[in-house]
Amino acid sequence: MPREEKPQHFSLLRSMHVADACTIANGACGVAAVFQAMRSLADGDPRRIAFAAGLVVVAGFFDLLDGRVARWRRTASPLGRELDSLADVISFGVAPAAIGFAAGLRTLLDELALIYFTTCGLARLARYNVTAEQLADSQGKVKYYEGTPIPTSIVPLGILLLAFRAGNLWPVFHTTPRLELHLVSLLFVASGSLMVSKTIRIPKP
C-alpha cells in the first residue's frame, strides 16, 4: 500500500517577510483608529476624532512602505497580498466608517451610506485578489488598478475632519431626524462607487 503523505504544516512566522511586518503595522493602525473613534463616543473628547484620522494616515504610510519594501527585497507572495487586503479593509474601510459614525454620521441614511462604502472597499479588494493574475504581464507585474485603490478613502475622511472641526456636516436631506442625510456621507458613497468601478483604470506603481 502507498504510504500516506503527512500534511505539511504552514508556519506563519517563517513565511513572513519584512514587508509583511509593515502590512501588519498598517492593520494595527486601523484597529487603533477604530478604538479612538469608540473612545470619542465614550468620553466626548473631539480630539480623538483627529487622532483617529491621523492613525489612518499613518496606516497609509505603512501601506506605501510595504509595497516598496516587497519590490526592493523581491519578496512578494500570496500571503503578503492577502495580508495587504485584510489590513487595507480595516484601515481604509472599517476605520473611516467608524470615524464617520463617531463624528456624527449616525442617522439611518448615514449608516447605510457608510455600510455601502465599507462593503464596496471589501468587494474591490476581493476582486483585485481574484483578478491580479489575469491583469499581470509576462513578468507577473500588475500594470493597473480597476477602480480607485481603497486608500483613496483618505480623501472623504479628510473632508469629514474639516467639516467636523467646522461644526457642520452639511445636511442635504431631512424629513425626520432619523432620516437625515449629510453631504459627507454622499462623499463616502461616491468613494465606494469609484472603488468598484470597472471603467476606471489607474496605473499601478
Secondary structure, DSSP 4 states (H G I P E B T S, - for coil): -PPPPPPPPP-HHHH--HHHHHHHHHHHHHHHHHHHHHHHHHH--THHHHHHHHHHHHHHHHHHHHHHHHHHHT---HHHHHHHHHHHHIIIIIHHHHHHHHHT--SHHHHHHHHHHHHHHHHHHHHHHHHHHHHB-TTS-B-EEES--GGGGHHHHHHHHHHHHHT---EEE-SSGGG-EEHHHHHHHHHHHHHH-SS-EEE--
